[in-house]
Amino acid sequence: MAHDVRHFISCVKLLTDVGYYFVVQTLVLASCVVFSSLNVGTHCIYVITQLLNFSAQRLYIGRQLIDFSVV
């Protein structure tokens, strides 16, 4: 029973992380559109880099937590 609950929580956490990833991708696209309409290309690249870096760190930490909770 406890293993099933942990597995369920892990699945919910993974789905949350996947949803978060798509939200970040949408924000990256939106910021790129906004900045390119303002002709601020350098800022667009910087913002995209920062958002992708933050997203990758968040997903990596989430996977570590899932691995830890399954063990």
C-alpha positions as a LaTeX table, in Angstrom:
\begin{tabular}{lrrr}
\hline
Residue & $x$ (\AA) & $y$ (\AA) & $z$ (\AA) \\
\hline
Met1 & 0.00 & 0.00 & 0.00 \\
Ala2 & 2.72 & 2.47 & 0.98 \\
His3 & 4.65 & 1.64 & $-2.20$ \\
Asp4 & 1.53 & 2.38 & $-4.29$ \\
Val5 & 1.10 & 5.74 & $-2.59$ \\
Arg6 & 4.76 & 6.63 & $-3.19$ \\
His7 & 4.45 & 5.56 & $-6.82$ \\
Phe8 & 1.31 & 7.69 & $-7.23$ \\
Ile9 & 3.02 & 10.71 & $-5.67$ \\
Ser10 & 6.02 & 10.20 & $-7.96$ \\
Cys11 & 3.76 & 10.10 & $-11.01$ \\
Val12 & 1.96 & 13.28 & $-9.94$ \\
Lys13 & 5.31 & 14.99 & $-9.35$ \\
Leu14 & 6.56 & 13.93 & $-12.79$ \\
Leu15 & 3.39 & 15.20 & $-14.48$ \\
Thr16 & 3.73 & 18.48 & $-12.60$ \\
Asp17 & 7.32 & 18.84 & $-13.80$ \\
Val18 & 6.30 & 18.11 & $-17.39$ \\
Gly19 & 3.53 & 20.71 & $-17.13$ \\
Tyr20 & 5.98 & 23.19 & $-15.66$ \\
Tyr21 & 8.38 & 22.54 & $-18.56$ \\
Phe22 & 5.66 & 23.43 & $-21.08$ \\
Val23 & 4.80 & 26.60 & $-19.16$ \\
Val24 & 8.46 & 27.65 & $-19.25$ \\
Gln25 & 8.66 & 26.92 & $-22.98$ \\
Thr26 & 5.58 & 29.10 & $-23.52$ \\
Leu27 & 7.15 & 31.91 & $-21.48$ \\
Val28 & 10.35 & 31.62 & $-23.50$ \\
Leu29 & 8.44 & 31.91 & $-26.76$ \\
Ala30 & 6.35 & 34.83 & $-25.47$ \\
Ser31 & 9.38 & 36.73 & $-24.20$ \\
Cys32 & 11.16 & 36.18 & $-27.50$ \\
Val33 & 8.17 & 37.57 & $-29.40$ \\
Val34 & 7.91 & 40.59 & $-27.09$ \\
Phe35 & 11.61 & 41.38 & $-27.21$ \\
Ser36 & 11.91 & 40.91 & $-30.95$ \\
Ser37 & 8.96 & 43.26 & $-31.47$ \\
Leu38 & 10.89 & 45.80 & $-29.38$ \\
Asn39 & 14.03 & 45.11 & $-31.43$ \\
Val40 & 15.94 & 43.95 & $-28.38$ \\
Gly41 & 17.65 & 40.84 & $-29.75$ \\
Thr42 & 20.41 & 40.58 & $-27.15$ \\
His43 & 17.94 & 40.74 & $-24.27$ \\
Cys44 & 15.83 & 38.05 & $-25.94$ \\
Ile45 & 18.77 & 35.66 & $-26.08$ \\
Tyr46 & 19.71 & 36.44 & $-22.47$ \\
Val47 & 16.16 & 35.87 & $-21.19$ \\
Ile48 & 15.80 & 32.62 & $-23.13$ \\
Thr49 & 19.13 & 31.39 & $-21.77$ \\
Gln50 & 18.16 & 32.23 & $-18.19$ \\
Leu51 & 14.71 & 30.63 & $-18.48$ \\
Leu52 & 16.08 & 27.45 & $-20.05$ \\
Asn53 & 18.78 & 27.24 & $-17.41$ \\
Phe54 & 16.22 & 27.67 & $-14.62$ \\
Ser55 & 13.91 & 25.11 & $-16.25$ \\
Ala56 & 16.69 & 22.55 & $-16.61$ \\
Gln57 & 17.73 & 23.01 & $-12.98$ \\
Arg58 & 14.13 & 22.65 & $-11.79$ \\
Leu59 & 13.56 & 19.47 & $-13.80$ \\
Tyr60 & 16.87 & 17.99 & $-12.62$ \\
Ile61 & 15.99 & 18.65 & $-8.97$ \\
Gly62 & 12.51 & 17.19 & $-9.54$ \\
Arg63 & 13.97 & 14.01 & $-11.00$ \\
Gln64 & 16.36 & 13.68 & $-8.07$ \\
Leu65 & 13.44 & 14.00 & $-5.65$ \\
Ile66 & 11.49 & 11.35 & $-7.57$ \\
Asp67 & 14.48 & 8.98 & $-7.54$ \\
Phe68 & 14.96 & 9.58 & $-3.82$ \\
Ser69 & 11.27 & 9.00 & $-3.00$ \\
Val70 & 11.10 & 5.75 & $-4.99$ \\
Val71 & 14.14 & 4.35 & $-3.16$ \\
\hline
\end{tabular}
